[in-house]
Amino acid sequence: MRWNMRMKAAEAGIWKSTEMRRRLADAGLEISAGKMSALWIGNPTTVRLDDLDVICAVLDCTPAELLLCEPEKVAARRPREAETGTVAPVVPRLGRHRSVPPG
């Protein structure tokens, strides 16, 4: 998923993170400068659903416009076995703090 808030903010005429933070505060969402920075640059670690509601209200958009799917990244994560149709055997990793699978 790609976070698209900055583009939606630009479409709404919001060009600075401080302006976005002020508008969010006016709508009842007080967030820290650090969290605003993460939202603005596009790599938030988490976004609460309640916060997402406020962000969507301020930007007059839907969550689907803020969270963009990236199917090519999903395909890149797929194991090679899935592409060839063969399944690699599962080999237990034994070692420190690992137990032997049931026999």
N, CA, C and O atoms as a MOPAC input file, in Angstrom:
PM7 MOZYME 1SCF
protein

 N      0.84200 1    -1.18000 1     0.00000 1
 C      0.00000 1     0.00000 1     0.00000 1
 C      0.88700 1     1.24400 1     0.00000 1
 O      1.96400 1     1.26700 1     0.59600 1
 N      0.41200 1     2.24600 1    -0.66800 1
 C      1.12300 1     3.52300 1    -0.69400 1
 C      0.21800 1     4.58500 1    -0.09500 1
 O     -0.96500 1     4.66200 1    -0.42400 1
 N      0.77500 1     5.39900 1     0.77900 1
 C      0.06000 1     6.47000 1     1.45400 1
 C      0.05600 1     7.68800 1     0.54800 1
 O      1.11900 1     8.13900 1     0.12000 1
 N     -1.11400 1     8.22700 1     0.24900 1
 C     -1.27500 1     9.27800 1    -0.75200 1
 C     -1.81200 1    10.58400 1    -0.15900 1
 O     -2.41300 1    11.38000 1    -0.88000 1
 N     -1.60800 1    10.81500 1     1.12400 1
 C     -2.19700 1    11.98800 1     1.75400 1
 C     -1.64800 1    13.30200 1     1.20200 1
 O     -2.39700 1    14.26400 1     1.03000 1
 N     -0.36400 1    13.34500 1     0.92700 1
 C      0.22900 1    14.60600 1     0.46500 1
 C     -0.37100 1    15.05300 1    -0.87200 1
 O     -0.61900 1    16.24000 1    -1.08100 1
 N     -0.60200 1    14.10000 1    -1.76800 1
 C     -1.20700 1    14.44500 1    -3.06000 1
 C     -2.64500 1    14.91900 1    -2.87600 1
 O     -3.06700 1    15.89400 1    -3.49800 1
 N     -3.40200 1    14.22200 1    -2.01200 1
 C     -4.78000 1    14.64300 1    -1.75700 1
 C     -4.80400 1    16.01700 1    -1.09500 1
 O     -5.69100 1    16.82400 1    -1.37200 1
 N     -3.83900 1    16.28500 1    -0.22500 1
 C     -3.76200 1    17.60000 1     0.41400 1
 C     -3.49000 1    18.67900 1    -0.63700 1
 O     -4.09400 1    19.75100 1    -0.60500 1
 N     -2.59000 1    18.39300 1    -1.55300 1
 C     -2.27900 1    19.35700 1    -2.61300 1
 C     -3.51400 1    19.63900 1    -3.46600 1
 O     -3.76000 1    20.78100 1    -3.85300 1
 N     -4.28700 1    18.59100 1    -3.75500 1
 C     -5.51800 1    18.78200 1    -4.52700 1
 C     -6.51500 1    19.65100 1    -3.76800 1
 O     -7.35000 1    20.32200 1    -4.37400 1
 N     -6.42500 1    19.63400 1    -2.42700 1
 C     -7.31100 1    20.46700 1    -1.60100 1
 C     -6.71000 1    21.84100 1    -1.32900 1
 O     -7.28600 1    22.62800 1    -0.57800 1
 N     -5.55400 1    22.13900 1    -1.93300 1
 C     -4.92500 1    23.43900 1    -1.75600 1
 C     -4.08900 1    23.54700 1    -0.48200 1
 O     -3.77500 1    24.65500 1    -0.04500 1
 N     -3.73300 1    22.44100 1     0.10400 1
 C     -2.90700 1    22.42800 1     1.31400 1
 C     -1.49300 1    22.03900 1     0.88300 1
 O     -1.26400 1    20.92200 1     0.41900 1
 N     -0.54800 1    22.97100 1     1.03900 1
 C      0.80400 1    22.74900 1     0.53700 1
 C      1.83200 1    22.51000 1     1.63600 1
 O      2.94500 1    22.06400 1     1.35700 1
 N      1.47200 1    22.79900 1     2.86800 1
 C      2.43300 1    22.64000 1     3.96900 1
 C      1.83900 1    21.74900 1     5.05100 1
 O      0.63400 1    21.76100 1     5.30000 1
 N      2.71100 1    20.97900 1     5.68600 1
 C      2.25800 1    20.07300 1     6.73800 1
 C      1.68900 1    20.84600 1     7.92400 1
 O      0.77900 1    20.36600 1     8.60000 1
 N      2.21700 1    22.03400 1     8.17600 1
 C      1.69700 1    22.82900 1     9.29000 1
 C      0.24800 1    23.25200 1     9.04800 1
 O     -0.55400 1    23.30700 1     9.98000 1
 N     -0.07700 1    23.54700 1     7.79600 1
 C     -1.45900 1    23.90100 1     7.45000 1
 C     -2.37000 1    22.68800 1     7.60900 1
 O     -3.48500 1    22.80100 1     8.11900 1
 N     -1.88800 1    21.53100 1     7.17000 1
 C     -2.67900 1    20.30400 1     7.32000 1
 C     -2.88300 1    19.99500 1     8.79900 1
 O     -3.98400 1    19.62600 1     9.20800 1
 N     -1.84800 1    20.13800 1     9.59100 1
 C     -1.93800 1    19.87100 1    11.03400 1
 C     -2.93900 1    20.81700 1    11.69500 1
 O     -3.69800 1    20.40500 1    12.57200 1
 N     -2.94300 1    22.08600 1    11.27400 1
 C     -3.89300 1    23.06000 1    11.82000 1
 C     -5.32200 1    22.68900 1    11.45600 1
 O     -6.22200 1    22.77700 1    12.29100 1
 N     -5.53200 1    22.27200 1    10.20800 1
 C     -6.88600 1    21.88900 1     9.78400 1
 C     -7.36000 1    20.62700 1    10.50800 1
 O     -8.53500 1    20.51100 1    10.85500 1
 N     -6.45400 1    19.69400 1    10.73000 1
 C     -6.81400 1    18.50300 1    11.49300 1
 C     -7.18600 1    18.87900 1    12.92500 1
 O     -8.14000 1    18.33900 1    13.48400 1
 N     -6.43400 1    19.80400 1    13.51700 1
 C     -6.73200 1    20.25700 1    14.88000 1
 C     -8.10100 1    20.95000 1    14.92100 1
 O     -8.86900 1    20.75600 1    15.86300 1
 N     -8.39800 1    21.75000 1    13.90600 1
 C     -9.70200 1    22.41100 1    13.83600 1
 C    -10.84200 1    21.39300 1    13.74300 1
 O    -11.96100 1    21.66000 1    14.18000 1
 N    -10.54200 1    20.22000 1    13.16700 1
 C    -11.54900 1    19.17100 1    13.03200 1
 C    -11.56700 1    18.23000 1    14.24000 1
 O    -12.33900 1    17.27300 1    14.27200 1
 N    -10.71400 1    18.50500 1    15.23400 1
 C    -10.72300 1    17.70900 1    16.45700 1
 C     -9.62700 1    16.67200 1    16.57900 1
 O     -9.65700 1    15.85600 1    17.50100 1
 N     -8.66200 1    16.68000 1    15.67600 1
 C     -7.57400 1    15.70700 1    15.72900 1
 C     -6.25800 1    16.42200 1    16.01800 1
 O     -5.65400 1    17.02400 1    15.13000 1
 N     -5.83100 1    16.34500 1    17.26100 1
 C     -4.54500 1    16.91600 1    17.66400 1
 C     -3.49000 1    15.83500 1    17.50500 1
 O     -3.55900 1    14.79800 1    18.16400 1
 N     -2.51100 1    16.06800 1    16.63300 1
 C     -1.43600 1    15.09200 1    16.47300 1
 C     -0.08800 1    15.76600 1    16.66800 1
 O      0.05100 1    16.97300 1    16.47100 1
 N      0.89400 1    14.98000 1    17.05300 1
 C      2.23300 1    15.51800 1    17.31100 1
 C      2.91000 1    15.90800 1    15.99500 1
 O      2.50400 1    15.48700 1    14.91100 1
 N      3.94100 1    16.71600 1    16.12800 1
 C      4.69700 1    17.12500 1    14.94400 1
 C      5.37200 1    15.92000 1    14.29900 1
 O      5.47000 1    15.84400 1    13.07400 1
 N      5.83800 1    14.97700 1    15.12100 1
 C      6.49000 1    13.78600 1    14.58700 1
 C      5.53800 1    12.92300 1    13.78100 1
 O      5.88400 1    12.45000 1    12.69800 1
 N      4.33900 1    12.71800 1    14.30700 1
 C      3.35000 1    11.90800 1    13.57700 1
 C      2.91400 1    12.63700 1    12.30400 1
 O      2.71100 1    12.00800 1    11.26600 1
 N      2.77100 1    13.95400 1    12.38500 1
 C      2.39600 1    14.72300 1    11.19600 1
 C      3.48000 1    14.59800 1    10.13100 1
 O      3.18400 1    14.48600 1     8.94100 1
 N      4.72100 1    14.61800 1    10.56600 1
 C      5.82600 1    14.47400 1     9.62600 1
 C      5.76000 1    13.12800 1     8.92100 1
 O      5.93900 1    13.05800 1     7.70500 1
 N      5.50500 1    12.06100 1     9.66800 1
 C      5.40000 1    10.72600 1     9.06800 1
 C      4.22600 1    10.65200 1     8.09900 1
 O      4.35000 1    10.06300 1     7.02500 1
 N      3.09400 1    11.23900 1     8.46200 1
 C      1.93500 1    11.25500 1     7.56600 1
 C      2.24800 1    12.04800 1     6.30700 1
 O      1.86100 1    11.65500 1     5.20600 1
 N      2.94800 1    13.16200 1     6.47000 1
 C      3.20200 1    14.07000 1     5.35600 1
 C      4.20900 1    13.49200 1     4.36900 1
 O      4.02000 1    13.61000 1     3.15900 1
 N      5.28300 1    12.86500 1     4.87000 1
 C      6.30000 1    12.35800 1     3.94900 1
 C      5.93300 1    11.00900 1     3.35500 1
 O      6.60400 1    10.52700 1     2.44300 1
 N      4.87100 1    10.39600 1     3.86600 1
 C      4.34500 1     9.20700 1     3.22000 1
 C      4.74300 1     7.87900 1     3.80900 1
 O      4.60100 1     6.85500 1     3.14100 1
 N      5.23700 1     7.84700 1     5.03300 1
 C      5.57300 1     6.54800 1     5.61000 1
 C      5.08100 1     6.40400 1     7.04900 1
 O      5.87700 1     6.14900 1     7.95200 1
 N      3.77000 1     6.56500 1     7.27000 1
 C      3.26800 1     6.36900 1     8.62900 1
 C      3.33400 1     4.89200 1     9.01600 1
 O      3.02000 1     4.01900 1     8.20800 1
 N      3.74400 1     4.62000 1    10.25100 1
 C      3.78900 1     3.22600 1    10.68900 1
 C      2.39500 1     2.72500 1    11.01600 1
 O      2.07700 1     1.56100 1    10.77300 1
 N      1.56300 1     3.59400 1    11.56300 1
 C      0.17400 1     3.24600 1    11.86600 1
 C     -0.71500 1     4.45600 1    11.62200 1
 O     -0.27300 1     5.60300 1    11.70000 1
 N     -1.96200 1     4.17400 1    11.32900 1
 C     -2.97500 1     5.22400 1    11.23200 1
 C     -4.23000 1     4.65100 1    11.88200 1
 O     -4.78900 1     3.66400 1    11.40300 1
 N     -4.66300 1     5.26200 1    12.95800 1
 C     -5.88000 1     4.81100 1    13.63100 1
 C     -7.08000 1     5.09300 1    12.73300 1
 O     -7.09700 1     6.07900 1    11.99700 1
 N     -8.08000 1     4.21900 1    12.80100 1
 C     -9.26500 1     4.39700 1    11.97600 1
 C    -10.00200 1     5.68500 1    12.31500 1
 O    -10.53500 1     6.35000 1    11.42700 1
 N    -10.03400 1     6.03900 1    13.59600 1
 C    -10.67000 1     7.30900 1    13.98200 1
 C     -9.93700 1     8.49100 1    13.35700 1
 O    -10.56300 1     9.45200 1    12.91000 1
 N     -8.60700 1     8.41400 1    13.32900 1
 C     -7.80600 1     9.47600 1    12.71600 1
 C     -8.04600 1     9.51400 1    11.20900 1
 O     -8.12700 1    10.58800 1    10.61200 1
 N     -8.15800 1     8.34400 1    10.60300 1
 C     -8.40400 1     8.26800 1     9.16500 1
 C     -9.73400 1     8.92400 1     8.80300 1
 O     -9.84800 1     9.57800 1     7.76600 1
 N    -10.73800 1     8.74700 1     9.66200 1
 C    -12.03000 1     9.40900 1     9.44300 1
 C    -11.86500 1    10.92200 1     9.38600 1
 O    -12.42900 1    11.57800 1     8.50900 1
 N    -11.10100 1    11.47200 1    10.31100 1
 C    -10.90500 1    12.93100 1    10.35700 1
 C    -10.10000 1    13.39800 1     9.15000 1
 O    -10.43100 1    14.41000 1     8.53300 1
 N     -9.04500 1    12.66400 1     8.81300 1
 C     -8.22100 1    13.03300 1     7.65400 1
 C     -9.08100 1    13.04700 1     6.39000 1
 O     -8.98400 1    13.96700 1     5.57800 1
 N     -9.91400 1    12.03400 1     6.22900 1
 C    -10.79300 1    11.97800 1     5.05000 1
 C    -11.79700 1    13.13300 1     5.04700 1
 O    -12.10100 1    13.68900 1     3.99200 1
 N    -12.30900 1    13.49400 1     6.22200 1
 C    -13.26100 1    14.60900 1     6.29600 1
 C    -12.57800 1    15.92200 1     5.92300 1
 O    -13.14900 1    16.73500 1     5.19600 1
 N    -11.36800 1    16.12900 1     6.41400 1
 C    -10.64100 1    17.37400 1     6.11700 1
 C    -10.29800 1    17.45900 1     4.63400 1
 O    -10.39100 1    18.53000 1     4.03400 1
 N     -9.90500 1    16.34000 1     4.04300 1
 C     -9.51200 1    16.34100 1     2.63500 1
 C    -10.66500 1    16.05300 1     1.67900 1
 O    -10.48500 1    16.07300 1     0.46200 1
 N    -11.85500 1    15.78400 1     2.23400 1
 C    -13.03400 1    15.47100 1     1.43200 1
 C    -12.73200 1    14.33500 1     0.44800 1
 O    -12.90300 1    14.46300 1    -0.76400 1
 N    -12.27000 1    13.20600 1     1.03400 1
 C    -11.93300 1    12.06200 1     0.20300 1
 C    -12.30800 1    10.77700 1     0.93900 1
 O    -12.82500 1    10.82100 1     2.05600 1
 N    -12.04700 1     9.65200 1     0.31500 1
 C    -12.31900 1     8.35700 1     0.92600 1
 C    -10.98600 1     7.69600 1     1.29700 1
 O     -9.93600 1     8.09400 1     0.79300 1
 N    -11.02500 1     6.69100 1     2.17300 1
 C     -9.78400 1     5.96000 1     2.49200 1
 C     -9.13400 1     5.34200 1     1.25100 1
 O     -7.90900 1     5.23800 1     1.18100 1
 N     -9.93900 1     4.93500 1     0.28200 1
 C     -9.39600 1     4.34800 1    -0.94900 1
 C     -8.55500 1     5.35100 1    -1.73200 1
 O     -7.67200 1     4.95600 1    -2.49300 1
 N     -8.81700 1     6.62600 1    -1.55500 1
 C     -8.01800 1     7.64600 1    -2.23300 1
 C     -6.72200 1     7.94100 1    -1.48400 1
 O     -5.78100 1     8.48800 1    -2.05900 1
 N     -6.67400 1     7.58100 1    -0.20700 1
 C     -5.46800 1     7.78800 1     0.58900 1
 C     -4.55000 1     6.57400 1     0.58500 1
 O     -3.33200 1     6.71400 1     0.69300 1
 N     -5.13100 1     5.38100 1     0.46100 1
 C     -4.36600 1     4.13400 1     0.47100 1
 C     -4.43000 1     3.51400 1    -0.91500 1
 O     -5.46700 1     2.98600 1    -1.31700 1
 N     -3.34100 1     3.57700 1    -1.63500 1
 C     -3.31000 1     3.06200 1    -2.99800 1
 C     -2.66800 1     1.68500 1    -3.03400 1
 O     -1.57800 1     1.48300 1    -2.49900 1
 N     -3.34500 1     0.74600 1    -3.66400 1
 C     -2.82400 1    -0.61600 1    -3.79100 1
 C     -1.65000 1    -0.63900 1    -4.75100 1
 O     -1.61200 1     0.10600 1    -5.73000 1
 N     -0.68500 1    -1.51300 1    -4.45200 1
 C      0.47600 1    -1.69700 1    -5.31600 1
 C      0.65600 1    -3.19600 1    -5.57600 1
 O      1.47900 1    -3.84400 1    -4.92800 1
 N     -0.11600 1    -3.74900 1    -6.52500 1
 C     -0.06200 1    -5.19600 1    -6.77000 1
 C      1.30900 1    -5.69400 1    -7.20100 1
 O      1.63900 1    -6.85500 1    -6.96100 1
 N      2.11900 1    -4.84200 1    -7.83300 1
 C      3.44900 1    -5.27500 1    -8.25700 1
 C      4.34400 1    -5.59600 1    -7.05500 1
 O      5.20200 1    -6.47400 1    -7.13700 1
 N      4.14600 1    -4.89400 1    -5.95700 1
 C      4.92100 1    -5.19100 1    -4.74700 1
 C      4.47800 1    -6.50800 1    -4.12700 1
 O      5.29600 1    -7.24600 1    -3.57700 1
 N      3.19600 1    -6.80300 1    -4.21300 1
 C      2.69200 1    -8.08100 1    -3.70200 1
 C      3.27800 1    -9.21300 1    -4.53000 1
 O      3.71600 1   -10.22400 1    -3.98100 1
 N      3.28900 1    -9.05000 1    -5.84300 1
 C      3.83300 1   -10.08100 1    -6.72700 1
 C      5.32200 1   -10.28900 1    -6.47400 1
 O      5.80100 1   -11.42100 1    -6.55000 1
 N      6.05700 1    -9.23700 1    -6.17700 1
 C      7.48700 1    -9.35100 1    -5.92300 1
 C      7.77000 1   -10.11300 1    -4.63500 1
 O      8.82900 1   -10.72600 1    -4.50200 1
 N      6.85000 1   -10.08500 1    -3.69400 1
 C      7.04000 1   -10.78700 1    -2.41700 1
 C      6.69600 1   -12.26400 1    -2.50600 1
 O      7.07300 1   -13.04200 1    -1.63000 1
 N      5.98800 1   -12.65800 1    -3.54800 1
 C      5.54500 1   -14.03600 1    -3.70100 1
 C      6.76300 1   -14.94700 1    -3.84400 1
 O      7.68300 1   -14.62700 1    -4.59700 1
 N      6.78300 1   -16.07000 1    -3.13700 1
 C      7.91600 1   -16.99500 1    -3.24600 1
 C      8.06000 1   -17.54100 1    -4.66500 1
 O      7.07600 1   -17.67900 1    -5.39200 1
 N      9.26900 1   -17.84300 1    -5.03800 1
 C      9.55500 1   -18.35500 1    -6.38300 1
 C      8.82000 1   -19.66400 1    -6.65700 1
 O      8.44900 1   -19.92700 1    -7.80100 1
 N      8.60200 1   -20.48800 1    -5.63800 1
 C      7.91900 1   -21.76300 1    -5.83800 1
 C      6.52500 1   -21.55600 1    -6.40900 1
 O      6.04900 1   -22.36500 1    -7.20500 1
 N      5.87800 1   -20.48300 1    -6.00700 1
 C      4.51800 1   -20.22100 1    -6.47600 1
 C      4.50600 1   -19.94200 1    -7.98000 1
 O      3.53100 1   -20.25700 1    -8.66300 1
 N      5.57900 1   -19.35600 1    -8.49000 1
 C      5.64800 1   -19.05000 1    -9.91800 1
 C      5.88000 1   -20.30800 1   -10.75600 1
 O      5.35600 1   -20.42100 1   -11.86400 1
 N      6.66800 1   -21.25400 1   -10.22900 1
 C      7.00000 1   -22.45200 1   -10.99600 1
 C      6.00800 1   -23.57600 1   -10.78600 1
 O      5.97100 1   -24.52500 1   -11.56900 1
 N      5.19700 1   -23.48200 1    -9.72900 1
 C      4.22400 1   -24.52800 1    -9.46000 1
 C      4.75800 1   -25.63200 1    -8.57200 1
 O      4.00500 1   -26.52900 1    -8.19400 1
 N      6.03900 1   -25.59400 1    -8.22600 1
 C      6.60300 1   -26.60300 1    -7.32900 1
 C      6.64100 1   -26.04700 1    -5.91400 1
 O      6.74800 1   -24.83900 1    -5.69900 1
 N      6.55100 1   -26.95000 1    -4.97100 1
 C      6.55300 1   -26.53700 1    -3.58100 1
 C      7.82100 1   -27.06100 1    -2.92300 1
 O      8.10200 1   -28.25800 1    -2.97200 1
 N      8.57000 1   -26.18200 1    -2.31800 1
 C      9.78700 1   -26.59000 1    -1.62000 1
 C      9.41100 1   -27.27900 1    -0.31600 1
 O      8.45600 1   -26.86800 1     0.34300 1
 N     10.14800 1   -28.32400 1     0.06800 1
 C      9.83700 1   -29.00100 1     1.32200 1
 C     10.09200 1   -28.08800 1     2.51600 1
 O     10.99100 1   -27.24800 1     2.49600 1
 N      9.29200 1   -28.27000 1     3.53800 1
 C      9.45200 1   -27.48500 1     4.75000 1
 C     10.52300 1   -28.15000 1     5.60000 1
 O     10.39700 1   -29.31700 1     5.97300 1
 N     11.56200 1   -27.41200 1     5.89900 1
 C     12.65700 1   -27.92600 1     6.70100 1
 C     12.66800 1   -27.16100 1     8.01500 1
 O     12.77400 1   -25.93500 1     8.01100 1
 N     12.55900 1   -27.87200 1     9.15500 1
 C     12.55800 1   -27.16000 1    10.43400 1
 C     13.92300 1   -26.53100 1    10.69700 1
 O     14.96300 1   -27.11400 1    10.39200 1
 N     13.89500 1   -25.34800 1    11.26200 1
 C     15.12800 1   -24.66800 1    11.63300 1
 C     15.37100 1   -24.94900 1    13.10300 1
 O     14.68700 1   -24.41100 1    13.97400 1
 N     16.32800 1   -25.77800 1    13.36200 1
 C     16.65000 1   -26.11000 1    14.73800 1
 C     17.75700 1   -25.18800 1    15.22500 1
 O     18.57800 1   -24.71100 1    14.44100 1
 N     17.76700 1   -24.96000 1    16.45900 1
 C     18.80300 1   -24.09600 1    17.00700 1
 C     18.36300 1   -23.53500 1    18.32800 1
 O     17.49600 1   -24.09000 1    19.00200 1
 N     18.93800 1   -22.48700 1    18.67100 1
 C     18.69600 1   -21.84700 1    19.95000 1
 C     17.22400 1   -21.48800 1    20.12600 1
 O     16.62500 1   -20.84200 1    19.26600 1
 N     16.65700 1   -21.90700 1    21.23600 1
 C     15.28900 1   -21.57400 1    21.61400 1
 C     14.24300 1   -22.09400 1    20.63300 1
 O     13.14900 1   -21.53800 1    20.54200 1
 N     14.56600 1   -23.13600 1    19.91300 1
 C     13.59100 1   -23.71400 1    18.98300 1
 C     13.33000 1   -25.15300 1    19.40700 1
 O     14.24200 1   -25.85900 1    19.83500 1
 N     12.11500 1   -25.56600 1    19.28700 1
 C     11.77800 1   -26.93700 1    19.64800 1
 C     11.68300 1   -27.79400 1    18.40000 1
 O     11.53200 1   -27.29100 1    17.28600 1
 N     11.77300 1   -29.08700 1    18.60800 1
 C     11.65200 1   -30.04200 1    17.51300 1
 C     10.15900 1   -30.20000 1    17.21400 1
 O      9.35600 1   -30.31600 1    18.14000 1
 N      9.77700 1   -30.20600 1    15.92900 1
 C      8.35800 1   -30.36300 1    15.58700 1
 C      7.85200 1   -31.73400 1    16.02100 1
 O      8.63900 1   -32.67400 1    16.12900 1
 N      6.55600 1   -31.86100 1    16.27100 1
 C      6.02200 1   -33.14900 1    16.69700 1
 C      6.26300 1   -34.21000 1    15.62500 1
 O      6.17600 1   -33.93300 1    14.42800 1
 N      6.56000 1   -35.40300 1    16.06400 1
 C      6.91400 1   -36.47700 1    15.13500 1
 C      5.77400 1   -37.28800 1    14.79800 1
 O      5.90000 1   -38.23800 1    14.02500 1

